Amino acid sequence: MGLDTSHDAWHGPYSSFNTFRKWLAQKIGINLEDYIGYGEDSATKELTSIDHKLIPLFNHSDCDGILTPEECKQIAEGIEDAIKDEPEDLSGNEYSFSNLNKAKQFRKGCLLAYSLNENIDFH
C-alpha cells in the first residue's frame, strides 16, 4: 500500500513521499521538521509562511485530494527551481539520485496535468 497519483506523477510509499518533500524543501533552504505537520509536537512554524512555488506540494495531504492545473504549473516551476543546481551525476549519492529522479517524474506529471487542464488526483 502506498500513494499513487494520476498522470504518473508519483507511485510509492507514503514515507518516501514525505522524504521526497523534505529533500525538495532542503534544496530551497527549508527544514520541514520546523513546521507543524512535519516536525515533532514542538514545531511552531506554519507551512503557509513559506514563500515558494512548492508550498502547494508541502501543504498537501499525503494520501488523498487533488492538485489543480494551476497548482501543478506552480509546483513544476518550483521543482525546476529547486533542482536547477543539482548535478546530473549523482551516482555516489543514492539518496539524492533517487529523489532527483522522483522530482523529475513529479514535475513531468505536473506539466502533463497542466497541459491537459486536469487535476492530479491522489489516492
Secondary structure, DSSP 8 states (H G I E B T S, - for coil): --EEBGGGS-EE-HHHHHHHHHHHHHHTT--GGGBTTTS-TT--B-GGG--STTHHHHTS-SSSEEE-HHHHHHHHHHHHHHHTTS-S--TT-HHHHHHHHHHHHHHHHHHHHHHTT--EEE-
